Amino acid sequence: MTQENKDRLLRLLQQHKVLGISDQIDFDKFYLYSIITHSTAIEGSTVTEVEAQLLFDEGITSSKRTMLEQQMNLDLKVAYDYGREWIRRHEPITVDWLVLLASKVMARTGSEYHSIGGDFSAAKGELRKLNVTAGTGGKSYMDYQKVPARLAAFCEELNQRRKAIDPTDVAAVYDLSFWAHFELVTIHPWADGNGRTCRLLMNLLQWEFDVLPTKVLKEDKAEYIQALIDTRESEDLNVFLDCMARHHCQHLQADIDQFIKSTSEKIVDKQDLKHKMVDKWSIKPSLAEKMVDILDFVADKDQITTEAIVSHFGFTPTTAKRYLRQLTEFGYLEPHGGNKNRTYTKK
């Protein structure tokens, strides 16, 4: 990638890290669900991220989506789960392993093919035995008879690059993953599922070297596909590397902006609450601040006790009871039970 894209990428990744965005509860899970949903959307799925979450976590299917679309998402989820566990072992990537990976991507939706070159199954991840083109009237991919040897050569070069790379060179890691994506999709080893499998491999290499995985959003589809075409025609890999780096930077910036906005809103809400307490009840600002802190503490809990407030804030039992009583009187908390075993919940 260009030095400009490299500098921007490193700057945004550092900001992303400093803000602690990846440390949020369930960030890794929902980030993965987003990757999967958009990867299948590029191939025609209309399943939304919310629908994917219900499908993955609860097994709830959507009546608005075809079974094929939902199976496509389920397959890719299984493939990502398998791949992430496997890549941690840093084992050599082989043709057989890529076939296994593709079989998981296409397990429920892959077709059986009967061609002059022979029979093969996309559901089993078997390499294609027929020639294919990039869409109607598009450029033909390499002859299917050359695919096994070219794929073996790709694996050999990929493993050499994995061994030689400096894992602390974040930009080099991204370049490696983008290169692997482009090379594999150019070989086009399968009759179906190439895009999903290539994006999956790209993400697995990023996870292997502990960098934030790249999402290719459905909104990026036109530019993403055009970059693949332009790279092949110009024989200049930098076209694709810079396209992918640019999109990754855009998505990082969007995540950062959204995080800052949501955090700022919480701060404003907290200040508003403090001022409301001061204005309405004529209590001291310092006391209002403590009450807001208690409400923040209560926010993600089913219930709290006086003892929990004492333990967390270091108040005396008498002070804790006074704050809880005032918050109850102000209408922010609801008490339950008698004096000896009283608990509080946020209204």
N, C-alpha and C positions, 0 to 999 in steps of 0.2 A: 504494500500500500504506500501511497505517497507520504512524505514526511508530515505534510499538513494534516492528513487524516490520522496518522499515527499520534501526533501531538494532541489532537482533539480527543481521540479515543482514550489515551492515557489520562488526560485531564478529567474527562467525564467519569471514567472508572474510579479514579481517586475520590472524586466528589461523591459518587455513589457509595463508596466504602465509608467515607467519613460520616456521611449522613446515617449510616447503619440501615440502609433500605433492605439489604439482604438478611438482616437480623430480625426482621419483623416475623411475627408468628405465622407459620404456614406459607411464608414467601416462596420457599423452594417448591412446595406442592403446587401452588397456584401459578407460579411461573412456568412450571412444566406443563400444566394443563393448557396454558395459553400457547406454548410452543406447539403442542399436539393439535389443538383446535385449528390454529392457523395453517399448519402444515397440511392437514386434510382439506381445509377450505380452499387451498390453492388447487387441489385436485377435484374440487367440485362439491365437497361437503358443505351443508348449510347449518350444521350443528353449532350452537353458540357456546361460549365459554361456560355460561351458567348451566346449560343443558349437559355439557360434558362433565361438569362437576357432579351433577346429580347422577349421571350415568356411571361415573367411575367410583364415587363414594357410596352411593345408595342403591345402585343397580336400577335406577328409575329411567325408563325409556321415555322418549317424547313422541306423542302422537302426531306432532307436526313434521317429524323427520322420517325419512325412509329407513328401513332396517339396515339397508346397505350402508348408508351414511354413518349410522351409529356403530355398526360392526367395524367400519373403517377406523373409527376413533378408538374403539376397544382394542383392535389389533395393534395400533400404533402405541397405545399406552403399555401393552404387554411388552412390545419390542423395546421401548425406552427403559422400562423397569429392568428387563434382562440385560440390555446393553450397559446401563449405568453400573450394575453390579459387576459385570464382566470386565469392563475397561479399567476398573480399579486394580486389577491384577497385572496390568501392563504386559499382557501376553502378546505374542506376534499375531498380527491380523493376517488371516489366510483366506484363500478362495472359499474353502469349506465353511469358514466362519461367516463370511459375507453371505453365503447361500443360506446359512442358518438364520442370520439376521433378517434377510429378505423374506424367509418363510414365516417369521413372526409378524412382519409388517402386513403380509398378504394372507394370513392363515384362514380367515373367514370369507375373504372376498376374492381370492385368487382363482383364476379359471384354468381349465385343462385345455391344452393346445395340441392340435394334430396337424403337423406341417410336413412338407417334403423332407425337411431336415430331421424329422423325428417327433415323437410325442414328448411333451414336458408339461410340468405343472407349476403355475405361478404360486399356488398355495404352498408348495414345497420349496419355494425359492430357487427352483432350477433355472439355469441359464437358458436364455432364449435360443431356439433353433430355427429362427426365421429372421428375416431382415425387417427393420422398422424405419420409419421416417419421423421427423419432428413435426407432426401435424399434417394436415392436408396440403400437399404441394411443398412440404418442408424438405430440408436437407436430410439425406439418408445418414443414419448412423453406420458405424463400421460393420462389415460383413460378420454375420453371427459366427462363422467358422474361426474368425480371428479373436473372438471375445475371450475364450479361456486363457490363451497365452498372454494377451494384453492385460487381463485381470491379474494374472500371476505376477507379471512384471510390475504392475501398479502396487500390489501388496508388498513386494520386495522393496521398492523405492520408498513406500510409506513407512515401513518398519525402520529403514535406514534413517529416514528423516526424524522419526520419533526418538531414536536413540541419540541422534546428534544434536537435537535441539536444546537450547538453554531454557529450562522451564521458567526462569525468572524474566525472560524476554517476552513480555505479554503480547506485543505486536507480532512477534515471530510465531507465537502459538496460534494467533488468529489467522495469520497468513497460511500456516500449515493446514489448518482446518478448512479454510476457503479453497486452497489448492486441491485438497483431497475431495471436496465436494465437486469441484469442477471436473477433475479428472475422471471420477467415477461416473458422473452423469454423462460425460462425453463418450465413455466406453459403452454406456447404456446396456448393462449386462442382462437385464430382465425385460420381459414383454410388458410388464406392468409393475408399478410401485417404485420406479427408479427415483423419482423426485423425493418421495418420503424417505426412502432408504438413504439417499445421499445427504439429505438434511440431517437425518438421524446420525450418520457417521460423523458429519461435521460437528454436531453437538457433543457426541461422545468424546471426540478428541479434545474439545474445549473443557469438558468435565475432567478428562484425564489429567490435564495440566492446571486444573483449578482456576479457570477463568469463567466469567459469566457467559453462559451460552447465548448464541445469537438467535433471535427470532426473525423469521421471514413472514411478515404479516400479509394477510390476503390483499391488503391495500397496496402492498409492494409488488404484487404479482407481475404486472405489465413491465415495470422497470427491471425486475429481477430476471424475467425470461429474456428480455431484450439484451441484458448484459451478457447472458449466456451465449446468445446468438452473435453479438458483436465481438465477444472474446474469441469465438471459433473463427469468425471471418477475418479478424485482424491478426489472429494468432498472437495476441498480446494479453497475457494472463492478468496484467495489472488492471485491465478494464473491469474484470469480475472482482478482483480483490478490493478495488476502491469502491465499487458499488456496494459490496457487502459491508465494508467498513463504514461507509456513509450511512447506510440504513441502521447499522448497530448504534452508531452515534445518535441518530435521530431518536431511536427508541429509548436509549439511555437518558437523553435530554428530556423526553416526555415523561419518563418515570420520575426523574429528579424534580421536574416542575410540579408534577402532581403531588409528590411527597411533601414538598415545601409548602404548597398551597394547603394541603390537608392539615399539616402541622401548624401552620399559621392560624388556620381557622380554629383549631383547638385552643391555641394560646389566647386568641381574641375571645372565645367563648368563656375561658377561665377568668379573664379580666372582667368581662361583662358580668359574670356571676358574682365576682368579688364586689364590684361597684353596686350591684343590685342589693347585695346584703348590707353594705354600708349605708346606701340611700334609704332603704326600706326600714332598717332596724336601728339605724344610728349607732352601730357598733364600730369598734376601732378597726382600721384597715388591717392591722396585724392579726387580729382575731378572725377577720373575714378570710385572710389568706390561709390560715390554719384550717378553717372550715372547708374551703375549696380543696385543700390538700386531702382532707378526709374523704370528700366526695369523689375525688380522683381515685383514692385507694379503694373505695367501695365499688366503683364503676364496673369492674370485671369480676365481681364476686357475687355469689348467690345470696350470701348473708355475712354479717360481721358481728362480733361481740365486743364488749368493753375491753376484754383482755387482749383482743387482736389489735385494738387501737393503742393500748398501753405498750404492747410489745413492739409495734411498728414505729411509733412516733416518740416513745420514751416519756409519755405523759404520766402523771400520777393517776390512779384510778378515779380520784375525785374530779380532776380536770377532764379526763376522757368522758366521764359521765355527763359533765356539764356541757361539753361540746355536742355530744350525741343528743342530749335533751333539747338543746337549742335548735339543732338541725331538724329534729322532729317537730318542734313548735313552728319552725319556718316552713314546714311542709316538704322538706327534701328527703327525709327518711321516714320509714314506717316501722314502728316497734312491734315485736311479737313476743309473747310469753310474759311471765312474771318478772319481778325484780331480780330474783336469783339466777334465772336462766334466760334473760332477755337477749333477743337478737334483733338486728336491724337490717332492713333491705332498702335499696334506693327506689324511690317512686318513679 
